[in-house]
Structure formats: structure tokens, C-alpha cells
Amino acid sequence: MPVTPDELKAAICTAIQVTHVEVEDNSSGCGEKFSVLIISKDFEGKTTLARHKMVNEALKTQIAQIHAFTQKTLTPQQWEDSKGGANAA
């Protein structure tokens, strides 16, 4: 059975305290290629590598069934800063 965006989101929300999560199925519905955006205070003070390890650990069962997985992990402040920059452009 293919992985679903809802399954990924639920696993992320169970393992990490998130303020915002977006899961996009980039595989035309076959469940093999996903990208995620995760905003969490849990990422504060952590390197990008440490953040990605947290997410990979939370999704280890699902990632084993996925062909491609991309993640963007931001703190709430980084998310606000990035939205401000996009609005100013």
C-alpha cells in the first residue's frame, strides 16, 4: 500500500511539536515522491542536519517505502522571516 500525505503528516505531528506542516505528493498519487515543509520550535538551536535526522527518524517506516523525499525544516522565526522576505519582493 502506498504512503499517503496524511500518513506522513500524522507521523510528523506525533514525533515533533509542529506549528505548521505541509506535505506535497510530487508523484502523481503513487506515493513514492514527497516534499515536506515543517515549522517547529523543536528545531531551534539545531543544525539543518540534526533537524533532518529528527524528521528521518520520525518517518523511518514511511521513508523505506518512498523513492524520493525532500524536506525543509524551519523554526517559527525563520518561517516568519522567510514570509516577510517573500512579501517584500
PDB file with one MODEL, atoms N, CA, C and O in Angstrom:
MODEL        1
ATOM      1  N   MET A   1       0.839  -1.174   0.000  1.00  0.00           N
ATOM      2  CA  MET A   1       0.000   0.000   0.000  1.00  0.00           C
ATOM      3  C   MET A   1       0.889   1.243   0.000  1.00  0.00           C
ATOM      4  O   MET A   1       1.823   1.328   0.798  1.00  0.00           O
ATOM      5  N   PRO A   2       0.617   2.202  -0.875  1.00  0.00           N
ATOM      6  CA  PRO A   2       1.470   3.391  -0.954  1.00  0.00           C
ATOM      7  C   PRO A   2       1.307   4.302   0.264  1.00  0.00           C
ATOM      8  O   PRO A   2       0.276   4.303   0.936  1.00  0.00           O
ATOM      9  N   VAL A   3       2.350   5.067   0.517  1.00  0.00           N
ATOM     10  CA  VAL A   3       2.339   6.055   1.593  1.00  0.00           C
ATOM     11  C   VAL A   3       1.448   7.215   1.155  1.00  0.00           C
ATOM     12  O   VAL A   3       1.445   7.600  -0.014  1.00  0.00           O
ATOM     13  N   THR A   4       0.696   7.765   2.101  1.00  0.00           N
ATOM     14  CA  THR A   4      -0.179   8.896   1.787  1.00  0.00           C
ATOM     15  C   THR A   4       0.329  10.166   2.475  1.00  0.00           C
ATOM     16  O   THR A   4       1.037  10.087   3.479  1.00  0.00           O
ATOM     17  N   PRO A   5      -0.028  11.325   1.940  1.00  0.00           N
ATOM     18  CA  PRO A   5       0.350  12.576   2.610  1.00  0.00           C
ATOM     19  C   PRO A   5      -0.187  12.645   4.044  1.00  0.00           C
ATOM     20  O   PRO A   5       0.500  13.134   4.941  1.00  0.00           O
ATOM     21  N   ASP A   6      -1.400  12.161   4.255  1.00  0.00           N
ATOM     22  CA  ASP A   6      -1.975  12.184   5.608  1.00  0.00           C
ATOM     23  C   ASP A   6      -1.172  11.316   6.570  1.00  0.00           C
ATOM     24  O   ASP A   6      -0.987  11.678   7.732  1.00  0.00           O
ATOM     25  N   GLU A   7      -0.697  10.175   6.086  1.00  0.00           N
ATOM     26  CA  GLU A   7       0.119   9.283   6.916  1.00  0.00           C
ATOM     27  C   GLU A   7       1.427   9.964   7.308  1.00  0.00           C
ATOM     28  O   GLU A   7       1.854   9.877   8.459  1.00  0.00           O
ATOM     29  N   LEU A   8       2.058  10.638   6.358  1.00  0.00           N
ATOM     30  CA  LEU A   8       3.300  11.362   6.663  1.00  0.00           C
ATOM     31  C   LEU A   8       3.049  12.471   7.670  1.00  0.00           C
ATOM     32  O   LEU A   8       3.793  12.623   8.639  1.00  0.00           O
ATOM     33  N   LYS A   9       2.001  13.240   7.435  1.00  0.00           N
ATOM     34  CA  LYS A   9       1.696  14.359   8.331  1.00  0.00           C
ATOM     35  C   LYS A   9       1.417  13.859   9.751  1.00  0.00           C
ATOM     36  O   LYS A   9       1.895  14.449  10.721  1.00  0.00           O
ATOM     37  N   ALA A  10       0.658  12.793   9.873  1.00  0.00           N
ATOM     38  CA  ALA A  10       0.346  12.244  11.195  1.00  0.00           C
ATOM     39  C   ALA A  10       1.613  11.777  11.914  1.00  0.00           C
ATOM     40  O   ALA A  10       1.769  12.022  13.110  1.00  0.00           O
ATOM     41  N   ALA A  11       2.502  11.118  11.207  1.00  0.00           N
ATOM     42  CA  ALA A  11       3.744  10.630  11.820  1.00  0.00           C
ATOM     43  C   ALA A  11       4.622  11.799  12.261  1.00  0.00           C
ATOM     44  O   ALA A  11       5.234  11.746  13.328  1.00  0.00           O
ATOM     45  N   ILE A  12       4.688  12.843  11.455  1.00  0.00           N
ATOM     46  CA  ILE A  12       5.478  14.024  11.805  1.00  0.00           C
ATOM     47  C   ILE A  12       4.893  14.685  13.051  1.00  0.00           C
ATOM     48  O   ILE A  12       5.625  15.020  13.983  1.00  0.00           O
ATOM     49  N   CYS A  13       3.578  14.869  13.065  1.00  0.00           N
ATOM     50  CA  CYS A  13       2.918  15.556  14.180  1.00  0.00           C
ATOM     51  C   CYS A  13       2.986  14.753  15.473  1.00  0.00           C
ATOM     52  O   CYS A  13       2.931  15.331  16.558  1.00  0.00           O
ATOM     53  N   THR A  14       3.102  13.451  15.378  1.00  0.00           N
ATOM     54  CA  THR A  14       3.224  12.603  16.560  1.00  0.00           C
ATOM     55  C   THR A  14       4.613  12.724  17.177  1.00  0.00           C
ATOM     56  O   THR A  14       4.751  12.710  18.400  1.00  0.00           O
ATOM     57  N   ALA A  15       5.637  12.842  16.345  1.00  0.00           N
ATOM     58  CA  ALA A  15       7.017  12.824  16.824  1.00  0.00           C
ATOM     59  C   ALA A  15       7.601  14.204  17.125  1.00  0.00           C
ATOM     60  O   ALA A  15       8.512  14.328  17.943  1.00  0.00           O
ATOM     61  N   ILE A  16       7.081  15.233  16.468  1.00  0.00           N
ATOM     62  CA  ILE A  16       7.655  16.575  16.573  1.00  0.00           C
ATOM     63  C   ILE A  16       6.538  17.559  16.880  1.00  0.00           C
ATOM     64  O   ILE A  16       5.461  17.482  16.287  1.00  0.00           O
ATOM     65  N   GLN A  17       6.786  18.483  17.803  1.00  0.00           N
ATOM     66  CA  GLN A  17       5.799  19.533  18.076  1.00  0.00           C
ATOM     67  C   GLN A  17       5.873  20.554  16.951  1.00  0.00           C
ATOM     68  O   GLN A  17       6.825  21.330  16.865  1.00  0.00           O
ATOM     69  N   VAL A  18       4.873  20.547  16.099  1.00  0.00           N
ATOM     70  CA  VAL A  18       4.895  21.419  14.932  1.00  0.00           C
ATOM     71  C   VAL A  18       3.914  22.567  15.088  1.00  0.00           C
ATOM     72  O   VAL A  18       2.889  22.447  15.758  1.00  0.00           O
ATOM     73  N   THR A  19       4.251  23.684  14.453  1.00  0.00           N
ATOM     74  CA  THR A  19       3.303  24.788  14.359  1.00  0.00           C
ATOM     75  C   THR A  19       2.689  24.838  12.973  1.00  0.00           C
ATOM     76  O   THR A  19       1.637  25.444  12.772  1.00  0.00           O
ATOM     77  N   HIS A  20       3.357  24.194  12.009  1.00  0.00           N
ATOM     78  CA  HIS A  20       2.843  24.154  10.638  1.00  0.00           C
ATOM     79  C   HIS A  20       3.513  23.000   9.895  1.00  0.00           C
ATOM     80  O   HIS A  20       4.715  22.775  10.032  1.00  0.00           O
ATOM     81  N   VAL A  21       2.722  22.270   9.106  1.00  0.00           N
ATOM     82  CA  VAL A  21       3.253  21.187   8.275  1.00  0.00           C
ATOM     83  C   VAL A  21       2.558  21.216   6.930  1.00  0.00           C
ATOM     84  O   VAL A  21       1.335  21.335   6.859  1.00  0.00           O
ATOM     85  N   GLU A  22       3.336  21.108   5.861  1.00  0.00           N
ATOM     86  CA  GLU A  22       2.797  20.946   4.516  1.00  0.00           C
ATOM     87  C   GLU A  22       3.434  19.699   3.925  1.00  0.00           C
ATOM     88  O   GLU A  22       4.655  19.549   3.952  1.00  0.00           O
ATOM     89  N   VAL A  23       2.613  18.805   3.393  1.00  0.00           N
ATOM     90  CA  VAL A  23       3.106  17.598   2.734  1.00  0.00           C
ATOM     91  C   VAL A  23       2.581  17.618   1.315  1.00  0.00           C
ATOM     92  O   VAL A  23       1.375  17.728   1.089  1.00  0.00           O
ATOM     93  N   GLU A  24       3.485  17.513   0.364  1.00  0.00           N
ATOM     94  CA  GLU A  24       3.098  17.530  -1.047  1.00  0.00           C
ATOM     95  C   GLU A  24       3.513  16.225  -1.715  1.00  0.00           C
ATOM     96  O   GLU A  24       4.675  15.823  -1.661  1.00  0.00           O
ATOM     97  N   ASP A  25       2.549  15.578  -2.340  1.00  0.00           N
ATOM     98  CA  ASP A  25       2.809  14.364  -3.114  1.00  0.00           C
ATOM     99  C   ASP A  25       3.222  14.798  -4.513  1.00  0.00           C
ATOM    100  O   ASP A  25       2.401  15.295  -5.284  1.00  0.00           O
ATOM    101  N   ASN A  26       4.491  14.609  -4.836  1.00  0.00           N
ATOM    102  CA  ASN A  26       5.033  15.005  -6.140  1.00  0.00           C
ATOM    103  C   ASN A  26       5.081  13.838  -7.119  1.00  0.00           C
ATOM    104  O   ASN A  26       5.769  13.906  -8.137  1.00  0.00           O
ATOM    105  N   SER A  27       4.346  12.761  -6.810  1.00  0.00           N
ATOM    106  CA  SER A  27       4.455  11.544  -7.614  1.00  0.00           C
ATOM    107  C   SER A  27       3.174  11.219  -8.368  1.00  0.00           C
ATOM    108  O   SER A  27       2.979  10.080  -8.791  1.00  0.00           O
ATOM    109  N   SER A  28       2.318  12.183  -8.537  1.00  0.00           N
ATOM    110  CA  SER A  28       1.041  11.969  -9.244  1.00  0.00           C
ATOM    111  C   SER A  28       0.183  10.916  -8.562  1.00  0.00           C
ATOM    112  O   SER A  28      -0.558  10.192  -9.226  1.00  0.00           O
ATOM    113  N   GLY A  29       0.278  10.825  -7.248  1.00  0.00           N
ATOM    114  CA  GLY A  29      -0.591   9.945  -6.495  1.00  0.00           C
ATOM    115  C   GLY A  29      -0.091   8.548  -6.225  1.00  0.00           C
ATOM    116  O   GLY A  29      -0.784   7.783  -5.555  1.00  0.00           O
ATOM    117  N   CYS A  30       1.074   8.176  -6.711  1.00  0.00           N
ATOM    118  CA  CYS A  30       1.550   6.809  -6.480  1.00  0.00           C
ATOM    119  C   CYS A  30       2.235   6.655  -5.117  1.00  0.00           C
ATOM    120  O   CYS A  30       2.544   5.536  -4.707  1.00  0.00           O
ATOM    121  N   GLY A  31       2.473   7.765  -4.412  1.00  0.00           N
ATOM    122  CA  GLY A  31       3.017   7.700  -3.065  1.00  0.00           C
ATOM    123  C   GLY A  31       4.487   7.367  -2.979  1.00  0.00           C
ATOM    124  O   GLY A  31       4.925   6.755  -2.005  1.00  0.00           O
ATOM    125  N   GLU A  32       5.258   7.757  -3.975  1.00  0.00           N
ATOM    126  CA  GLU A  32       6.681   7.431  -3.953  1.00  0.00           C
ATOM    127  C   GLU A  32       7.599   8.646  -3.940  1.00  0.00           C
ATOM    128  O   GLU A  32       8.818   8.491  -3.870  1.00  0.00           O
ATOM    129  N   LYS A  33       7.034   9.864  -4.007  1.00  0.00           N
ATOM    130  CA  LYS A  33       7.868  11.062  -4.035  1.00  0.00           C
ATOM    131  C   LYS A  33       7.131  12.184  -3.299  1.00  0.00           C
ATOM    132  O   LYS A  33       6.048  12.609  -3.701  1.00  0.00           O
ATOM    133  N   PHE A  34       7.749  12.647  -2.215  1.00  0.00           N
ATOM    134  CA  PHE A  34       7.116  13.665  -1.385  1.00  0.00           C
ATOM    135  C   PHE A  34       8.082  14.784  -1.045  1.00  0.00           C
ATOM    136  O   PHE A  34       9.297  14.592  -1.002  1.00  0.00           O
ATOM    137  N   SER A  35       7.514  15.958  -0.804  1.00  0.00           N
ATOM    138  CA  SER A  35       8.273  17.058  -0.217  1.00  0.00           C
ATOM    139  C   SER A  35       7.461  17.565   0.972  1.00  0.00           C
ATOM    140  O   SER A  35       6.231  17.605   0.933  1.00  0.00           O
ATOM    141  N   VAL A  36       8.177  17.952   2.030  1.00  0.00           N
ATOM    142  CA  VAL A  36       7.513  18.446   3.231  1.00  0.00           C
ATOM    143  C   VAL A  36       8.152  19.754   3.690  1.00  0.00           C
ATOM    144  O   VAL A  36       9.346  19.990   3.505  1.00  0.00           O
ATOM    145  N   LEU A  37       7.326  20.580   4.286  1.00  0.00           N
ATOM    146  CA  LEU A  37       7.761  21.792   4.970  1.00  0.00           C
ATOM    147  C   LEU A  37       7.287  21.647   6.406  1.00  0.00           C
ATOM    148  O   LEU A  37       6.097  21.459   6.656  1.00  0.00           O
ATOM    149  N   ILE A  38       8.216  21.735   7.347  1.00  0.00           N
ATOM    150  CA  ILE A  38       7.885  21.558   8.755  1.00  0.00           C
ATOM    151  C   ILE A  38       8.394  22.773   9.529  1.00  0.00           C
ATOM    152  O   ILE A  38       9.567  23.136   9.440  1.00  0.00           O
ATOM    153  N   ILE A  39       7.491  23.391  10.288  1.00  0.00           N
ATOM    154  CA  ILE A  39       7.850  24.517  11.140  1.00  0.00           C
ATOM    155  C   ILE A  39       7.706  24.042  12.585  1.00  0.00           C
ATOM    156  O   ILE A  39       6.635  23.583  12.982  1.00  0.00           O
ATOM    157  N   SER A  40       8.782  24.150  13.374  1.00  0.00           N
ATOM    158  CA  SER A  40       8.735  23.657  14.749  1.00  0.00           C
ATOM    159  C   SER A  40       9.741  24.370  15.636  1.00  0.00           C
ATOM    160  O   SER A  40      10.856  24.680  15.218  1.00  0.00           O
ATOM    161  N   LYS A  41       9.321  24.622  16.871  1.00  0.00           N
ATOM    162  CA  LYS A  41      10.248  25.156  17.887  1.00  0.00           C
ATOM    163  C   LYS A  41      11.292  24.111  18.256  1.00  0.00           C
ATOM    164  O   LYS A  41      12.365  24.456  18.750  1.00  0.00           O
ATOM    165  N   ASP A  42      10.986  22.831  18.021  1.00  0.00           N
ATOM    166  CA  ASP A  42      11.939  21.759  18.302  1.00  0.00           C
ATOM    167  C   ASP A  42      13.224  21.906  17.487  1.00  0.00           C
ATOM    168  O   ASP A  42      14.250  21.326  17.844  1.00  0.00           O
ATOM    169  N   PHE A  43      13.179  22.669  16.407  1.00  0.00           N
ATOM    170  CA  PHE A  43      14.352  22.849  15.546  1.00  0.00           C
ATOM    171  C   PHE A  43      15.280  23.967  16.021  1.00  0.00           C
ATOM    172  O   PHE A  43      16.388  24.112  15.505  1.00  0.00           O
ATOM    173  N   GLU A  44      14.836  24.755  16.995  1.00  0.00           N
ATOM    174  CA  GLU A  44      15.653  25.873  17.465  1.00  0.00           C
ATOM    175  C   GLU A  44      16.976  25.369  18.034  1.00  0.00           C
ATOM    176  O   GLU A  44      17.006  24.428  18.827  1.00  0.00           O
ATOM    177  N   GLY A  45      18.067  26.008  17.618  1.00  0.00           N
ATOM    178  CA  GLY A  45      19.396  25.647  18.101  1.00  0.00           C
ATOM    179  C   GLY A  45      19.992  24.421  17.443  1.00  0.00           C
ATOM    180  O   GLY A  45      21.090  23.999  17.808  1.00  0.00           O
ATOM    181  N   LYS A  46      19.296  23.841  16.484  1.00  0.00           N
ATOM    182  CA  LYS A  46      19.791  22.634  15.803  1.00  0.00           C
ATOM    183  C   LYS A  46      20.240  22.968  14.391  1.00  0.00           C
ATOM    184  O   LYS A  46      19.683  23.850  13.737  1.00  0.00           O
ATOM    185  N   THR A  47      21.248  22.253  13.935  1.00  0.00           N
ATOM    186  CA  THR A  47      21.704  22.417  12.553  1.00  0.00           C
ATOM    187  C   THR A  47      20.682  21.794  11.607  1.00  0.00           C
ATOM    188  O   THR A  47      19.808  21.039  12.034  1.00  0.00           O
ATOM    189  N   THR A  48      20.795  22.112  10.347  1.00  0.00           N
ATOM    190  CA  THR A  48      19.909  21.516   9.351  1.00  0.00           C
ATOM    191  C   THR A  48      20.035  20.000   9.364  1.00  0.00           C
ATOM    192  O   THR A  48      19.032  19.294   9.266  1.00  0.00           O
ATOM    193  N   LEU A  49      21.249  19.497   9.484  1.00  0.00           N
ATOM    194  CA  LEU A  49      21.464  18.050   9.521  1.00  0.00           C
ATOM    195  C   LEU A  49      20.747  17.414  10.714  1.00  0.00           C
ATOM    196  O   LEU A  49      20.111  16.370  10.566  1.00  0.00           O
ATOM    197  N   ALA A  50      20.841  18.026  11.881  1.00  0.00           N
ATOM    198  CA  ALA A  50      20.178  17.497  13.074  1.00  0.00           C
ATOM    199  C   ALA A  50      18.657  17.522  12.906  1.00  0.00           C
ATOM    200  O   ALA A  50      17.966  16.593  13.326  1.00  0.00           O
ATOM    201  N   ARG A  51      18.145  18.580  12.295  1.00  0.00           N
ATOM    202  CA  ARG A  51      16.699  18.671  12.045  1.00  0.00           C
ATOM    203  C   ARG A  51      16.244  17.554  11.111  1.00  0.00           C
ATOM    204  O   ARG A  51      15.231  16.898  11.353  1.00  0.00           O
ATOM    205  N   HIS A  52      16.999  17.354  10.054  1.00  0.00           N
ATOM    206  CA  HIS A  52      16.635  16.322   9.076  1.00  0.00           C
ATOM    207  C   HIS A  52      16.714  14.925   9.695  1.00  0.00           C
ATOM    208  O   HIS A  52      15.906  14.052   9.380  1.00  0.00           O
ATOM    209  N   LYS A  53      17.689  14.723  10.573  1.00  0.00           N
ATOM    210  CA  LYS A  53      17.775  13.432  11.263  1.00  0.00           C
ATOM    211  C   LYS A  53      16.543  13.194  12.130  1.00  0.00           C
ATOM    212  O   LYS A  53      16.039  12.074  12.197  1.00  0.00           O
ATOM    213  N   MET A  54      16.054  14.247  12.798  1.00  0.00           N
ATOM    214  CA  MET A  54      14.840  14.131  13.601  1.00  0.00           C
ATOM    215  C   MET A  54      13.656  13.684  12.749  1.00  0.00           C
ATOM    216  O   MET A  54      12.903  12.787  13.129  1.00  0.00           O
ATOM    217  N   VAL A  55      13.506  14.322  11.592  1.00  0.00           N
ATOM    218  CA  VAL A  55      12.400  14.001  10.691  1.00  0.00           C
ATOM    219  C   VAL A  55      12.570  12.595  10.126  1.00  0.00           C
ATOM    220  O   VAL A  55      11.615  11.819  10.084  1.00  0.00           O
ATOM    221  N   ASN A  56      13.774  12.270   9.699  1.00  0.00           N
ATOM    222  CA  ASN A  56      14.024  10.933   9.142  1.00  0.00           C
ATOM    223  C   ASN A  56      13.724   9.843  10.164  1.00  0.00           C
ATOM    224  O   ASN A  56      13.183   8.794   9.816  1.00  0.00           O
ATOM    225  N   GLU A  57      14.073  10.088  11.421  1.00  0.00           N
ATOM    226  CA  GLU A  57      13.784   9.112  12.476  1.00  0.00           C
ATOM    227  C   GLU A  57      12.278   8.963  12.672  1.00  0.00           C
ATOM    228  O   GLU A  57      11.775   7.853  12.845  1.00  0.00           O
ATOM    229  N   ALA A  58      11.572  10.074  12.646  1.00  0.00           N
ATOM    230  CA  ALA A  58      10.120  10.046  12.822  1.00  0.00           C
ATOM    231  C   ALA A  58       9.425   9.302  11.680  1.00  0.00           C
ATOM    232  O   ALA A  58       8.366   8.704  11.872  1.00  0.00           O
ATOM    233  N   LEU A  59      10.030   9.346  10.498  1.00  0.00           N
ATOM    234  CA  LEU A  59       9.408   8.763   9.297  1.00  0.00           C
ATOM    235  C   LEU A  59      10.146   7.536   8.774  1.00  0.00           C
ATOM    236  O   LEU A  59       9.997   7.186   7.603  1.00  0.00           O
ATOM    237  N   LYS A  60      10.935   6.880   9.611  1.00  0.00           N
ATOM    238  CA  LYS A  60      11.782   5.797   9.100  1.00  0.00           C
ATOM    239  C   LYS A  60      10.973   4.685   8.421  1.00  0.00           C
ATOM    240  O   LYS A  60      11.427   4.133   7.419  1.00  0.00           O
ATOM    241  N   THR A  61       9.819   4.353   8.928  1.00  0.00           N
ATOM    242  CA  THR A  61       8.992   3.321   8.299  1.00  0.00           C
ATOM    243  C   THR A  61       8.490   3.782   6.930  1.00  0.00           C
ATOM    244  O   THR A  61       8.538   3.030   5.956  1.00  0.00           O
ATOM    245  N   GLN A  62       8.012   5.018   6.867  1.00  0.00           N
ATOM    246  CA  GLN A  62       7.470   5.547   5.612  1.00  0.00           C
ATOM    247  C   GLN A  62       8.570   5.797   4.578  1.00  0.00           C
ATOM    248  O   GLN A  62       8.386   5.521   3.392  1.00  0.00           O
ATOM    249  N   ILE A  63       9.702   6.316   5.026  1.00  0.00           N
ATOM    250  CA  ILE A  63      10.789   6.625   4.093  1.00  0.00           C
ATOM    251  C   ILE A  63      11.294   5.358   3.401  1.00  0.00           C
ATOM    252  O   ILE A  63      11.735   5.410   2.253  1.00  0.00           O
ATOM    253  N   ALA A  64      11.230   4.246   4.082  1.00  0.00           N
ATOM    254  CA  ALA A  64      11.661   2.977   3.484  1.00  0.00           C
ATOM    255  C   ALA A  64      10.794   2.597   2.282  1.00  0.00           C
ATOM    256  O   ALA A  64      11.215   1.803   1.441  1.00  0.00           O
ATOM    257  N   GLN A  65       9.590   3.160   2.199  1.00  0.00           N
ATOM    258  CA  GLN A  65       8.668   2.845   1.107  1.00  0.00           C
ATOM    259  C   GLN A  65       8.631   3.918   0.027  1.00  0.00           C
ATOM    260  O   GLN A  65       7.924   3.771  -0.970  1.00  0.00           O
ATOM    261  N   ILE A  66       9.390   4.998   0.219  1.00  0.00           N
ATOM    262  CA  ILE A  66       9.358   6.147  -0.691  1.00  0.00           C
ATOM    263  C   ILE A  66      10.602   6.168  -1.555  1.00  0.00           C
ATOM    264  O   ILE A  66      11.695   5.829  -1.100  1.00  0.00           O
ATOM    265  N   HIS A  67      10.429   6.567  -2.802  1.00  0.00           N
ATOM    266  CA  HIS A  67      11.560   6.663  -3.721  1.00  0.00           C
ATOM    267  C   HIS A  67      12.352   7.959  -3.500  1.00  0.00           C
ATOM    268  O   HIS A  67      13.583   7.950  -3.515  1.00  0.00           O
ATOM    269  N   ALA A  68      11.630   9.079  -3.294  1.00  0.00           N
ATOM    270  CA  ALA A  68      12.300  10.374  -3.128  1.00  0.00           C
ATOM    271  C   ALA A  68      11.591  11.181  -2.045  1.00  0.00           C
ATOM    272  O   ALA A  68      10.362  11.209  -1.980  1.00  0.00           O
ATOM    273  N   PHE A  69      12.388  11.842  -1.192  1.00  0.00           N
ATOM    274  CA  PHE A  69      11.843  12.608  -0.085  1.00  0.00           C
ATOM    275  C   PHE A  69      12.674  13.864   0.108  1.00  0.00           C
ATOM    276  O   PHE A  69      13.891  13.791   0.278  1.00  0.00           O
ATOM    277  N   THR A  70      12.014  15.022   0.080  1.00  0.00           N
ATOM    278  CA  THR A  70      12.683  16.300   0.285  1.00  0.00           C
ATOM    279  C   THR A  70      12.048  16.993   1.473  1.00  0.00           C
ATOM    280  O   THR A  70      10.827  16.977   1.633  1.00  0.00           O
ATOM    281  N   GLN A  71      12.871  17.597   2.298  1.00  0.00           N
ATOM    282  CA  GLN A  71      12.318  18.286   3.454  1.00  0.00           C
ATOM    283  C   GLN A  71      12.932  19.652   3.650  1.00  0.00           C
ATOM    284  O   GLN A  71      14.114  19.871   3.385  1.00  0.00           O
ATOM    285  N   LYS A  72      12.093  20.575   4.125  1.00  0.00           N
ATOM    286  CA  LYS A  72      12.541  21.898   4.527  1.00  0.00           C
ATOM    287  C   LYS A  72      12.089  22.058   5.965  1.00  0.00           C
ATOM    288  O   LYS A  72      10.898  21.961   6.261  1.00  0.00           O
ATOM    289  N   THR A  73      13.029  22.303   6.855  1.00  0.00           N
ATOM    290  CA  THR A  73      12.750  22.383   8.287  1.00  0.00           C
ATOM    291  C   THR A  73      13.148  23.763   8.802  1.00  0.00           C
ATOM    292  O   THR A  73      14.306  24.166   8.695  1.00  0.00           O
ATOM    293  N   LEU A  74      12.181  24.479   9.361  1.00  0.00           N
ATOM    294  CA  LEU A  74      12.425  25.840   9.830  1.00  0.00           C
ATOM    295  C   LEU A  74      11.892  26.037  11.240  1.00  0.00           C
ATOM    296  O   LEU A  74      10.954  25.362  11.666  1.00  0.00           O
ATOM    297  N   THR A  75      12.505  26.972  11.956  1.00  0.00           N
ATOM    298  CA  THR A  75      11.939  27.402  13.238  1.00  0.00           C
ATOM    299  C   THR A  75      10.814  28.390  12.923  1.00  0.00           C
ATOM    300  O   THR A  75      10.742  28.910  11.810  1.00  0.00           O
ATOM    301  N   PRO A  76       9.946  28.647  13.884  1.00  0.00           N
ATOM    302  CA  PRO A  76       8.894  29.642  13.631  1.00  0.00           C
ATOM    303  C   PRO A  76       9.465  31.008  13.225  1.00  0.00           C
ATOM    304  O   PRO A  76       8.890  31.683  12.371  1.00  0.00           O
ATOM    305  N   GLN A  77      10.580  31.415  13.823  1.00  0.00           N
ATOM    306  CA  GLN A  77      11.176  32.706  13.466  1.00  0.00           C
ATOM    307  C   GLN A  77      11.703  32.692  12.029  1.00  0.00           C
ATOM    308  O   GLN A  77      11.509  33.658  11.290  1.00  0.00           O
ATOM    309  N   GLN A  78      12.358  31.616  11.635  1.00  0.00           N
ATOM    310  CA  GLN A  78      12.843  31.509  10.255  1.00  0.00           C
ATOM    311  C   GLN A  78      11.678  31.534   9.277  1.00  0.00           C
ATOM    312  O   GLN A  78      11.787  32.129   8.205  1.00  0.00           O
ATOM    313  N   TRP A  79      10.575  30.902   9.626  1.00  0.00           N
ATOM    314  CA  TRP A  79       9.386  30.877   8.770  1.00  0.00           C
ATOM    315  C   TRP A  79       8.828  32.292   8.615  1.00  0.00           C
ATOM    316  O   TRP A  79       8.515  32.720   7.504  1.00  0.00           O
ATOM    317  N   GLU A  80       8.702  33.020   9.735  1.00  0.00           N
ATOM    318  CA  GLU A  80       8.212  34.398   9.670  1.00  0.00           C
ATOM    319  C   GLU A  80       9.140  35.288   8.839  1.00  0.00           C
ATOM    320  O   GLU A  80       8.684  36.103   8.037  1.00  0.00           O
ATOM    321  N   ASP A  81      10.454  35.115   9.045  1.00  0.00           N
ATOM    322  CA  ASP A  81      11.430  35.894   8.281  1.00  0.00           C
ATOM    323  C   ASP A  81      11.323  35.597   6.792  1.00  0.00           C
ATOM    324  O   ASP A  81      11.422  36.513   5.975  1.00  0.00           O
ATOM    325  N   SER A  82      11.122  34.333   6.422  1.00  0.00           N
ATOM    326  CA  SER A  82      11.051  33.972   5.006  1.00  0.00           C
ATOM    327  C   SER A  82       9.773  34.493   4.362  1.00  0.00           C
ATOM    328  O   SER A  82       9.775  34.860   3.187  1.00  0.00           O
ATOM    329  N   LYS A  83       8.682  34.527   5.122  1.00  0.00           N
ATOM    330  CA  LYS A  83       7.433  35.068   4.590  1.00  0.00           C
ATOM    331  C   LYS A  83       7.544  36.578   4.399  1.00  0.00           C
ATOM    332  O   LYS A  83       7.017  37.131   3.434  1.00  0.00           O
ATOM    333  N   GLY A  84       8.232  37.238   5.326  1.00  0.00           N
ATOM    334  CA  GLY A  84       8.428  38.683   5.221  1.00  0.00           C
ATOM    335  C   GLY A  84       9.250  39.046   4.007  1.00  0.00           C
ATOM    336  O   GLY A  84       8.973  40.037   3.330  1.00  0.00           O
ATOM    337  N   GLY A  85      10.278  38.232   3.727  1.00  0.00           N
ATOM    338  CA  GLY A  85      11.109  38.475   2.552  1.00  0.00           C
ATOM    339  C   GLY A  85      10.348  38.256   1.274  1.00  0.00           C
ATOM    340  O   GLY A  85      10.559  38.971   0.295  1.00  0.00           O
ATOM    341  N   ALA A  86       9.456  37.271   1.264  1.00  0.00           N
ATOM    342  CA  ALA A  86       8.663  36.984   0.064  1.00  0.00           C
ATOM    343  C   ALA A  86       7.647  38.096  -0.165  1.00  0.00           C
ATOM    344  O   ALA A  86       7.365  38.438  -1.313  1.00  0.00           O
ATOM    345  N   ASN A  87       7.091  38.669   0.904  1.00  0.00           N
ATOM    346  CA  ASN A  87       6.111  39.723   0.759  1.00  0.00           C
ATOM    347  C   ASN A  87       6.741  41.028   0.327  1.00  0.00           C
ATOM    348  O   ASN A  87       6.088  41.857  -0.308  1.00  0.00           O
ATOM    349  N   ALA A  88       8.005  41.219   0.666  1.00  0.00           N
ATOM    350  CA  ALA A  88       8.688  42.463   0.321  1.00  0.00           C
ATOM    351  C   ALA A  88       9.105  42.481  -1.146  1.00  0.00           C
ATOM    352  O   ALA A  88       9.337  43.552  -1.707  1.00  0.00           O
ATOM    353  N   ALA A  89       9.202  41.329  -1.763  1.00  0.00           N
ATOM    354  CA  ALA A  89       9.678  41.255  -3.161  1.00  0.00           C
ATOM    355  C   ALA A  89       8.649  41.709  -4.150  1.00  0.00           C
ATOM    356  O   ALA A  89       8.905  41.703  -5.354  1.00  0.00           O
TER     357      ALA A  89
ENDMDL
END
